[in-house]
Amino acid sequence: MDKKRVAVPLVCHGHSRPVVDLCYSPVTPDGFFLISASKDSSPMLRNGETGDWIGTFEGHKGAVWSCCLDTNALRAASGSADFTAKIWDALTGDELHSFEHKHIVRACAFSEDTHLLLTGGVEKILRIYDLNRPDAPPREVDKSPGSVRTVAWLHSDQTILSSCTDTGGVRLWDVRTGNIVRTLETKSPVTSAEVSQDGRYITTADGFTVKFWDANHFGLVKSYNMPCTVESASLEPKYGFKFISGGEDMWIRVFDFHTGEEIACNKGHHGPVHCVRFSPGGESYASGSEDGTVRIWQTGPATWDGSETITANGVIGKAKVTAEEVSRKLEDFHITDEAKTGYEAELFFSV
């Protein structure tokens, strides 16, 4: 009998509380990077390919609900329960700006041109900060029908989208007028909204459903029912042939985009999965969980025959991989033994 293929993830420790948001940078001359937000108040930056810890951004005094990197991975942003959104230097870890809000900040996003930061939260107000004039008052859009859960930019920064924690649907706003131009209707609140890398699709997760919308004409393209309540979904960015979802059952499921057929079910987390995201090239994807870990999974899982042992912090023995995986240099993932990095605070951004 053929052995079922098992994906063995890289396990990235370091957070002491649940991981609630993840964001990959685009590919830069130095590679690509992954930032994670956690209720432990300290966003962490990692090498997106290897999972190696780079540094921890220290300064928030409450749970961090959202995080993002700009196009060049030179700056990071985070939104927190301490009523602030902060901008960080991603090279040094220094805090560059702190934007005060009147309530919890649940979402943040850099504009494509990196000049603007969009925030939203419990205040039901979308704020747009001009990062070239950080001391200037932000532009405010205050017509959100509920507490803002997610935000994103599309159409070359001409449109923004948002979803609410207590109301279904995704609202699309014209940046010039500040008006809602379209609402993508869903039965349940949308907990995850992602604009595809090529700008063609909006991927949403609401309740038991993952939906794909045409990002230009706003029609519903695909809708698939999931085996459990899902919190997050992400579309493979290069070819768009598959998507991933994570939720209450602690598993990361991989599906065929065209048919909705489940391709793989990856087990490993010890708590509900709050966020999943594909890397910018689609060669791997990351998941963040209530268990406080970030896991990075290969797109093409290695074949395990029972006699080989593969650990999350390195490869022991041998793993059979496809030619594509070899070409992507994914057969020998390695991350630092996190048990030896308990002194992260002392080595803050030692690079």
C-alpha positions in Angstrom: 0.0 0.0 0.0 1.3 3.4 -0.9 2.3 5.6 2.0 0.4 8.9 2.3 2.5 11.9 1.7 3.1 13.8 4.8 4.2 17.5 4.9 6.7 18.2 7.6 6.8 21.9 8.6 9.5 24.1 9.9 8.3 25.0 13.4 9.2 28.6 14.4 9.0 29.2 18.1 9.5 32.4 20.0 6.0 33.8 20.6 4.6 33.2 24.1 1.0 33.9 23.2 -1.3 33.0 20.2 -0.1 34.1 16.7 -3.0 36.0 15.1 -1.6 37.5 11.9 1.1 36.8 9.3 2.4 38.8 6.3 5.1 38.0 3.7 7.0 40.7 1.9 7.4 40.6 -1.8 10.7 39.1 -3.1 13.5 41.7 -2.6 17.2 41.6 -3.6 17.8 40.1 -0.1 15.1 37.5 -0.4 11.7 37.6 1.2 10.6 38.0 4.8 7.8 37.0 7.1 6.4 39.0 10.0 4.1 37.6 12.6 1.7 39.4 15.1 0.9 37.9 18.5 -1.0 38.6 21.6 2.3 38.7 23.4 2.7 42.3 22.1 6.0 41.6 20.2 5.9 41.2 16.4 8.7 39.0 15.1 10.6 39.2 11.8 11.9 36.1 10.1 13.6 35.0 6.9 10.6 33.9 4.8 12.4 31.0 3.2 14.2 29.4 6.1 12.2 30.6 9.0 15.3 31.9 10.8 14.6 34.5 13.4 15.9 38.0 12.5 14.5 40.2 15.3 11.6 41.2 17.6 10.0 44.6 17.5 9.6 45.8 21.1 7.5 48.7 22.2 3.8 47.7 22.2 2.0 47.4 25.5 -0.9 45.3 24.4 -1.7 42.4 22.1 -0.7 43.0 18.5 -3.5 42.1 16.2 -2.1 43.0 12.8 1.2 43.3 11.0 2.6 44.0 7.6 5.8 44.8 5.6 6.1 47.4 2.9 7.0 46.5 -0.7 10.8 46.7 -0.1 10.7 45.0 3.3 12.4 48.1 4.7 9.6 49.0 7.1 7.1 47.1 9.2 3.8 48.2 10.7 1.7 46.8 13.5 -1.7 47.5 15.1 -2.3 46.8 18.7 -4.7 46.7 21.6 -2.7 49.5 23.2 -4.6 51.9 20.9 -1.6 52.5 18.6 -0.3 51.6 15.2 3.5 51.7 14.9 5.9 52.0 12.1 9.3 50.2 12.5 12.6 50.2 10.7 12.8 46.6 9.5 16.6 46.7 9.3 17.4 48.0 12.8 14.2 47.3 14.7 13.8 51.0 15.7 10.4 52.5 16.2 10.0 55.2 13.6 6.4 56.5 14.4 3.6 55.7 16.7 0.1 56.7 15.7 -2.4 57.2 18.5 -5.9 55.9 18.2 -8.9 56.0 20.6 -9.5 52.3 20.7 -8.0 48.9 19.7 -6.3 48.8 16.2 -7.2 45.5 14.6 -5.8 46.0 11.1 -3.1 47.8 9.1 -1.8 47.8 5.6 0.9 49.6 3.6 -0.1 51.1 0.3 1.5 49.6 -2.8 3.6 52.7 -3.3 4.6 52.5 0.4 3.7 56.1 1.1 0.5 55.5 3.0 -0.6 53.4 6.0 -4.2 52.3 6.4 -5.6 51.3 9.8 -8.9 50.2 11.2 -10.3 48.9 14.4 -12.9 49.1 17.1 -13.6 52.8 16.5 -15.3 51.9 13.1 -13.0 54.4 11.4 -10.6 53.9 8.6 -7.5 56.1 8.8 -5.0 56.8 6.1 -1.6 58.2 7.3 0.7 59.9 4.9 4.1 58.5 5.8 5.9 61.4 4.1 4.2 63.7 6.6 3.8 61.4 9.7 3.0 64.4 12.0 0.1 65.5 9.9 -3.5 64.4 10.9 -4.6 61.3 9.1 -7.5 61.3 6.6 -10.5 59.6 8.2 -13.3 57.5 6.7 -15.9 57.0 9.3 -18.8 55.2 7.6 -17.8 51.6 8.5 -20.9 49.8 9.8 -19.0 47.9 12.4 -15.7 47.3 14.1 -13.0 46.9 11.4 -11.4 43.4 11.2 -9.4 43.5 8.0 -8.1 46.1 5.6 -6.3 45.9 2.2 -5.4 48.0 -0.8 -6.2 47.3 -4.5 -6.4 48.9 -7.9 -3.0 50.6 -7.5 -4.0 52.2 -4.2 -7.2 53.7 -5.7 -9.5 51.3 -3.7 -9.4 49.9 -0.2 -11.4 47.1 1.2 -12.5 46.3 4.8 -14.4 43.8 6.7 -16.1 43.9 10.1 -15.9 41.7 13.2 -19.6 41.8 13.8 -21.1 42.3 10.3 -21.0 40.2 7.2 -19.6 41.4 3.8 -16.5 43.1 2.4 -16.8 46.8 1.7 -14.9 48.4 -1.2 -14.1 52.1 -0.8 -13.2 54.7 -3.4 -10.1 56.4 -1.9 -10.8 59.7 -3.7 -14.3 60.1 -2.4 -14.3 58.0 0.8 -17.5 56.3 -0.3 -18.4 52.6 -0.4 -18.7 51.7 -4.1 -19.6 48.0 -3.6 -20.3 45.5 -0.9 -19.4 41.8 -1.4 -22.1 40.0 0.5 -21.4 37.2 2.9 -23.6 35.5 5.5 -20.9 35.6 8.2 -18.3 38.2 9.2 -15.2 38.0 7.0 -12.2 37.1 9.2 -9.6 37.1 6.3 -9.4 39.1 3.1 -6.5 38.8 0.7 -5.9 40.4 -2.7 -4.0 38.1 -5.0 -0.6 39.0 -6.1 -1.7 39.6 -9.7 -4.7 41.7 -8.6 -7.2 39.4 -10.1 -8.9 37.9 -7.1 -10.1 38.7 -3.6 -10.0 35.7 -1.3 -12.2 35.8 1.8 -13.0 33.4 4.7 -16.3 33.7 6.5 -17.8 31.1 8.7 -17.6 27.7 7.0 -16.9 29.2 3.5 -14.0 30.3 1.4 -14.9 32.6 -1.5 -13.1 34.0 -4.5 -14.2 37.3 -6.0 -13.2 39.1 -9.2 -11.2 42.0 -7.9 -12.1 44.2 -10.9 -15.8 43.4 -11.6 -16.5 42.2 -8.1 -18.5 39.1 -9.1 -18.4 35.9 -7.1 -16.1 33.5 -9.0 -15.9 30.5 -6.6 -17.4 29.5 -3.3 -16.5 26.4 -1.3 -17.8 25.0 1.9 -15.1 24.0 4.4 -15.1 21.1 6.9 -14.9 23.5 9.8 -15.1 27.1 10.7 -12.2 28.8 8.9 -10.4 31.9 10.1 -8.1 32.4 7.1 -7.5 31.4 3.5 -4.8 32.2 0.9 -4.6 31.6 -2.9 -1.3 30.3 -4.3 0.2 33.4 -6.0 2.1 32.1 -9.0 -0.4 29.9 -10.9 -3.5 30.1 -8.7 -4.1 26.4 -9.0 -4.7 25.8 -5.3 -5.5 27.5 -2.0 -5.1 26.9 1.7 -7.3 27.4 4.7 -7.0 27.1 8.4 -9.4 27.2 11.3 -10.9 25.7 14.4 -9.9 22.0 13.7 -6.1 22.9 14.0 -5.3 21.6 10.5 -4.0 23.3 7.4 -6.0 22.1 4.3 -4.9 22.4 0.7 -7.6 22.5 -2.0 -7.7 22.6 -5.8 -8.9 26.1 -6.8 -10.9 24.9 -9.8 -12.7 22.0 -8.2 -12.6 22.6 -4.5 -11.2 19.1 -4.0 -9.1 18.6 -0.9 -5.5 17.8 -1.9 -3.8 17.6 1.5 -4.5 18.0 5.2 -1.5 19.0 7.2 -1.6 18.3 10.9 0.8 19.7 13.5 -0.6 22.7 15.3 -2.0 22.2 18.9 -4.6 24.9 18.7 -6.9 26.7 16.3 -5.2 28.2 13.2 -5.8 31.9 13.1 -3.8 32.9 9.9 -2.4 31.3 6.8 -0.5 32.9 3.9 1.4 31.8 0.8 5.0 33.0 0.3 5.3 35.4 -2.6 6.6 32.7 -5.0 4.2 30.0 -3.8 7.0 27.6 -2.9 5.8 27.4 0.7 3.1 28.8 3.0 3.0 29.8 6.7 0.4 29.2 9.4 0.0 30.9 12.8 -1.9 29.3 15.7 -3.3 29.6 19.1 -0.4 27.4 20.2 2.0 30.3 19.7 4.0 28.8 16.9 4.5 29.8 13.2 4.9 26.8 10.9 6.2 27.0 7.4 5.1 24.2 5.0 6.5 23.2 1.6 4.1 23.4 -1.2 5.1 20.0 -2.5 5.3 17.8 0.6 8.2 15.5 1.1 7.4 11.7 0.9 7.8 9.9 4.2 8.3 6.1 4.2 8.3 5.6 7.9 12.0 4.8 8.1 13.1 8.4 7.8 13.0 11.0 10.5 12.6 14.7 9.7 12.6 17.3 12.5 11.2 20.8 12.3 14.5 22.3 13.3 16.6 20.6 10.7 16.7 17.5 8.5 17.8 14.2 9.9 18.0 11.3 7.5 16.8 11.7 3.9 13.6 13.1 2.4 12.5 12.3 -1.2 11.7 15.4 -3.0 10.5 16.4 -6.5 12.7 18.0 -9.1 10.7 21.2 -8.6 11.5 21.2 -4.9 15.1 20.7 -5.6 15.2 23.6 -8.0 13.6 25.8 -5.4 16.2 24.6 -2.8 13.5 23.5 -0.4 14.9 20.1 0.4 17.2 21.2 3.2 15.2 23.7 5.2 16.9 24.8 8.5 16.1 27.2 11.2 17.9 28.1 14.3 17.3 25.9 17.3 14.9 28.2 19.1 15.7 26.6 22.4 19.0 28.3 22.2 17.6 31.7 21.6 15.9 32.5 24.8 18.1 35.5 25.1 16.4 37.2 22.1 15.8 40.4 24.0 19.6 40.8 24.6 20.4 40.0 21.0 17.7 42.3 19.6 18.3 42.8 15.9 21.9 41.6 16.3 22.1 41.5 12.5 
